[in-house]
Amino acid sequence: MRRLHSLPLRWDAAAAPPDELPVAVPPARLAPLRGGRPLKRWRYVAAFSEELMLCAAAAAVGPARSSWWAVWDRRSRTLHERTRIAPGPSLVRFDHGGRVRVRDRGVAIDLVVDEGCAVESVNAHGAQYVWTRKQAARPVRGRVRLRDGRTIALAGALAVVDDTAGYHARATEWWWSAGVGHGGDGAPVGWNLVAGINDGPHASERSVWAAGGAREVQPVRFADDLSAVTFAGGERLRFAAEAVRARRDRLLLVESDYRQPFGTFTGALPGVGAVHDGLGVMEHHRARW
């Protein structure tokens, strides 16, 4: 095994990973502790359409478990959400084949993401490392039943998927954006942008999806108020929040403070140009774990 100074690495998930990885990554089993740092892992799926935006996720920090879901009903301007940080069953069920299911407090989510065109990266973080696998602009089908009894079909919806596992440093802070839209030719486009983690000048997780493929983009800059992301080439995505998810937790060994609004995007992406019908999330997250 090579030393951590050989990181970072990046590859398209459709291709075989490098012959010699310096560290273990999924689907291999990761040790619960490495260098004194607990394993942190999560799966986050979000879907966006004209009628609604939603996310569903499950996470673990060592033995601690959490799960959450949220649905932003754009017609009634209502945000439905719930988070569980406690022992017991997850609020969210992830099945093989990209299926996501939630049955909780009058809300039912049942969707299937057509997974593919993923990008994986491995980056050093503190004295350890983080692996992540990102997808964007993936077709998704399914239905969402809301508390008022309405059922909404996800017609024309697009999804983003974030799978992460690693041994993050004790104190971590990042800015993140993931979203979908359409280019000038009407074809789907998507993005995953980050600053503060997995964000080196090369082999980062920063990616733009278009024309059936993904390409890495140079480092980006986030506005402090999450109103925009600016690219190295001068392009900019402007963000208008519609509904804000925010939470602050202070537990015995873990602290988390985040703000993650759903909203709309206008502007341009590198290599794509103008983005139309842009939908997605922005996030600022501070954690001690």
C-alpha positions as CSV (number, residue, x, y, z in Angstrom):
1,M,0.0,0.0,0.0
2,R,1.3,3.4,-0.9
3,R,1.4,6.3,1.6
4,L,-1.3,8.9,1.8
5,H,0.9,11.5,0.1
6,S,0.0,9.7,-3.1
7,L,-3.5,11.0,-2.9
8,P,-5.7,12.4,-4.4
9,L,-7.1,10.0,-7.1
10,R,-10.1,10.3,-9.3
11,W,-11.7,8.0,-11.9
12,D,-15.0,7.4,-13.7
13,A,-16.9,4.7,-12.0
14,A,-17.8,3.1,-15.4
15,A,-14.1,2.2,-15.7
16,A,-12.0,0.0,-13.5
17,P,-10.4,1.8,-10.6
18,P,-6.6,2.2,-10.6
19,D,-4.8,-1.1,-10.3
20,E,-3.2,-0.1,-7.0
21,L,-5.3,2.0,-4.7
22,P,-3.4,3.4,-1.7
23,V,-6.3,2.8,0.7
24,A,-9.5,0.6,0.9
25,V,-12.6,2.0,-0.7
26,P,-16.1,0.6,-1.2
27,P,-17.3,-2.0,-2.0
28,A,-14.4,-3.3,0.1
29,R,-15.1,-3.3,3.8
30,L,-13.6,-0.2,5.6
31,A,-12.3,-0.5,9.1
32,P,-14.4,1.1,11.8
33,L,-11.3,3.1,13.0
34,R,-8.2,4.2,11.2
35,G,-5.5,6.3,12.8
36,G,-7.8,7.0,15.7
37,R,-10.5,8.4,13.5
38,P,-14.0,6.8,13.3
39,L,-15.5,5.8,9.9
40,K,-18.1,8.2,8.7
41,R,-20.4,7.3,5.8
42,W,-23.6,8.4,4.2
43,R,-25.8,8.0,1.2
44,Y,-27.8,11.1,0.1
45,V,-30.3,11.1,-2.8
46,A,-32.1,14.2,-4.0
47,A,-34.6,14.6,-6.9
48,F,-35.9,17.8,-8.5
49,S,-38.9,18.6,-10.7
50,E,-41.2,21.5,-11.5
51,E,-43.6,20.4,-8.7
52,L,-41.3,19.4,-5.9
53,M,-37.8,19.0,-4.6
54,L,-36.8,16.3,-2.2
55,C,-33.9,14.6,-0.4
56,A,-33.5,11.4,1.6
57,A,-30.3,10.3,3.4
58,A,-28.9,8.0,6.0
59,A,-25.5,8.5,7.8
60,A,-23.3,6.9,10.4
61,V,-20.4,8.3,12.5
62,G,-18.9,5.3,14.2
63,P,-21.7,3.5,15.9
64,A,-24.0,6.6,15.9
65,R,-26.8,6.6,13.2
66,S,-29.0,9.3,11.7
67,S,-31.4,9.6,8.9
68,W,-33.5,12.4,7.4
69,W,-35.8,13.3,4.5
70,A,-37.4,16.4,3.2
71,V,-40.0,17.3,0.5
72,W,-40.5,20.9,-0.7
73,D,-43.9,21.1,-2.3
74,R,-43.5,24.0,-4.7
75,R,-47.2,24.4,-5.4
76,S,-48.4,24.8,-1.8
77,R,-45.0,26.3,-0.6
78,T,-44.9,23.7,2.1
79,L,-41.7,22.0,3.5
80,H,-42.2,18.6,5.0
81,E,-39.2,17.1,6.8
82,R,-38.0,15.0,9.6
83,T,-34.6,14.0,11.1
84,R,-33.9,11.1,13.4
85,I,-30.7,11.0,15.5
86,A,-31.3,8.0,17.7
87,P,-31.1,4.2,17.8
88,G,-33.7,2.4,15.9
89,P,-34.7,1.9,12.3
90,S,-33.8,4.4,9.7
91,L,-36.4,6.8,8.3
92,V,-35.1,6.0,4.8
93,R,-34.7,2.7,3.1
94,F,-32.2,2.3,0.2
95,D,-32.6,-0.8,-1.9
96,H,-30.5,-2.3,-4.7
97,G,-31.3,-0.8,-8.1
98,G,-31.4,2.8,-7.0
99,R,-34.7,2.5,-5.1
100,V,-35.4,4.9,-2.2
101,R,-38.4,4.6,0.1
102,V,-39.8,6.6,3.0
103,R,-43.0,6.0,4.9
104,D,-43.2,8.6,7.7
105,R,-45.9,10.8,9.3
106,G,-48.2,10.9,6.3
107,V,-45.5,11.3,3.7
108,A,-44.6,8.4,1.3
109,I,-41.6,8.6,-1.1
110,D,-41.0,5.7,-3.5
111,L,-38.6,6.4,-6.3
112,V,-36.0,4.7,-8.4
113,V,-32.9,6.5,-9.7
114,D,-31.4,5.3,-13.0
115,E,-27.8,5.3,-11.6
116,G,-24.8,5.7,-13.9
117,C,-22.1,8.0,-15.1
118,A,-20.6,8.3,-11.7
119,V,-17.3,9.9,-10.7
120,E,-15.2,8.5,-7.8
121,S,-12.4,10.3,-5.9
122,V,-10.2,9.6,-3.0
123,N,-8.6,12.6,-1.2
124,A,-6.5,13.0,1.9
125,H,-8.2,14.8,4.8
126,G,-6.2,15.6,7.8
127,A,-4.0,12.6,8.4
128,Q,-6.6,10.2,6.9
129,Y,-8.7,10.1,3.7
130,V,-12.2,10.4,2.3
131,W,-13.7,8.4,-0.6
132,T,-16.8,9.7,-2.5
133,R,-18.9,8.7,-5.4
134,K,-21.0,11.3,-7.1
135,Q,-23.8,11.2,-9.8
136,A,-25.9,14.0,-11.2
137,A,-28.6,14.6,-13.8
138,R,-29.8,11.0,-13.5
139,P,-33.3,10.1,-14.6
140,V,-35.6,9.2,-11.7
141,R,-39.1,7.9,-11.6
142,G,-41.6,7.3,-8.9
143,R,-44.3,8.9,-6.7
144,V,-44.5,11.1,-3.6
145,R,-47.6,11.2,-1.5
146,L,-48.0,14.2,0.7
147,R,-49.9,14.7,4.0
148,D,-52.8,16.4,2.3
149,G,-53.4,13.2,0.3
150,R,-52.1,14.4,-3.0
151,T,-49.8,12.0,-5.0
152,I,-47.2,13.6,-7.3
153,A,-45.6,11.6,-10.1
154,L,-41.9,12.5,-10.7
155,A,-42.4,13.2,-14.4
156,G,-39.2,14.5,-16.0
157,A,-37.4,14.6,-12.7
158,L,-33.6,14.4,-12.4
159,A,-31.6,13.2,-9.4
160,V,-28.2,13.6,-7.7
161,V,-26.6,10.9,-5.6
162,D,-23.8,11.3,-3.0
163,D,-22.1,8.2,-1.5
164,T,-19.3,9.0,0.9
165,A,-17.2,7.1,3.3
166,G,-14.0,8.0,5.1
167,Y,-12.1,9.2,8.1
168,H,-12.6,12.9,8.1
169,A,-10.6,15.2,10.3
170,R,-12.1,16.1,13.7
171,A,-13.1,19.6,12.6
172,T,-14.6,19.8,9.1
173,E,-16.2,22.7,7.3
174,W,-17.5,22.8,3.7
175,W,-19.6,24.5,1.1
176,W,-21.4,22.4,-1.4
177,S,-23.9,22.6,-4.3
178,A,-25.6,19.9,-6.3
179,G,-28.2,20.5,-8.9
180,V,-29.7,19.7,-12.3
181,G,-31.0,21.6,-15.3
182,H,-30.9,21.7,-19.1
183,G,-28.4,23.1,-21.5
184,G,-29.2,25.3,-24.5
185,D,-29.9,22.1,-26.6
186,G,-32.4,20.9,-24.0
187,A,-30.3,18.0,-22.8
188,P,-30.0,17.4,-19.1
189,V,-27.0,18.8,-17.2
190,G,-25.9,18.5,-13.6
191,W,-23.2,19.5,-11.2
192,N,-21.5,18.7,-7.9
193,L,-19.4,21.5,-6.6
194,V,-17.5,21.8,-3.3
195,A,-15.0,23.9,-1.3
196,G,-13.4,22.8,2.0
197,I,-13.2,19.1,1.4
198,N,-12.1,16.9,-1.6
199,D,-11.3,20.2,-3.3
200,G,-7.7,20.0,-4.4
201,P,-6.7,21.7,-7.7
202,H,-6.8,18.2,-9.4
203,A,-8.6,14.9,-8.8
204,S,-11.3,16.6,-6.8
205,E,-15.0,15.6,-6.6
206,R,-16.0,18.8,-8.5
207,S,-17.8,17.8,-11.6
208,V,-20.2,19.0,-14.3
209,W,-22.3,16.4,-16.2
210,A,-23.4,17.1,-19.8
211,A,-23.8,15.1,-23.0
212,G,-23.7,11.8,-21.2
213,G,-20.4,12.4,-19.5
214,A,-18.7,14.1,-16.6
215,R,-15.7,16.4,-16.5
216,E,-13.8,17.9,-13.6
217,V,-13.8,21.7,-13.1
218,Q,-11.3,23.9,-11.5
219,P,-11.7,25.2,-7.9
220,V,-14.8,27.3,-7.2
221,R,-15.7,30.1,-4.8
222,F,-19.0,30.2,-2.8
223,A,-20.7,33.4,-1.7
224,D,-20.8,33.5,2.1
225,D,-24.6,33.8,1.9
226,L,-24.9,30.9,-0.5
227,S,-26.3,33.2,-3.2
228,A,-23.8,32.1,-5.9
229,V,-20.9,29.9,-7.0
230,T,-18.2,31.4,-9.2
231,F,-15.9,29.3,-11.4
232,A,-12.3,29.9,-12.3
233,G,-13.2,30.8,-15.8
234,G,-15.6,33.5,-14.7
235,E,-18.8,31.6,-15.1
236,R,-21.3,31.9,-12.3
237,L,-24.3,30.1,-11.0
238,R,-26.7,32.4,-9.1
239,F,-29.0,30.8,-6.5
240,A,-32.4,31.9,-5.2
241,A,-33.5,29.9,-2.1
242,E,-37.1,28.7,-1.9
243,A,-37.1,26.7,1.3
244,V,-34.3,26.3,3.9
245,R,-33.4,23.2,5.8
246,A,-31.2,24.1,8.8
247,R,-30.3,22.2,11.9
248,R,-27.8,22.4,14.8
249,D,-27.0,19.4,17.0
250,R,-24.7,19.3,20.0
251,L,-24.2,15.7,21.1
252,L,-21.5,14.2,23.4
253,L,-18.8,13.7,20.8
254,V,-20.4,15.0,17.6
255,E,-21.5,18.5,16.7
256,S,-23.2,19.5,13.4
257,D,-24.4,22.9,12.2
258,Y,-25.7,23.1,8.7
259,R,-27.9,25.2,6.4
260,Q,-29.1,23.5,3.2
261,P,-31.7,25.4,1.1
262,F,-33.6,24.1,-1.9
263,G,-33.9,26.6,-4.7
264,T,-33.4,27.6,-8.3
265,F,-30.2,28.4,-10.3
266,T,-29.5,30.7,-13.2
267,G,-26.3,31.4,-14.9
268,A,-23.7,29.2,-16.7
269,L,-21.5,26.2,-16.2
270,P,-18.0,25.7,-17.7
271,G,-18.2,23.8,-20.9
272,V,-22.0,24.0,-21.0
273,G,-22.9,27.6,-21.2
274,A,-26.3,28.9,-20.0
275,V,-28.3,26.7,-17.6
276,H,-32.0,26.6,-18.0
277,D,-34.5,25.3,-15.4
278,G,-31.8,25.0,-12.8
279,L,-32.9,23.3,-9.6
280,G,-30.9,22.0,-6.6
281,V,-29.4,22.7,-3.2
282,M,-26.7,24.7,-1.6
283,E,-25.1,23.9,1.7
284,H,-22.8,25.2,4.4
285,H,-21.8,22.7,7.0
286,R,-19.6,22.8,10.1
287,A,-19.0,19.5,11.9
288,R,-16.9,18.2,14.8
289,W,-16.8,14.4,14.8
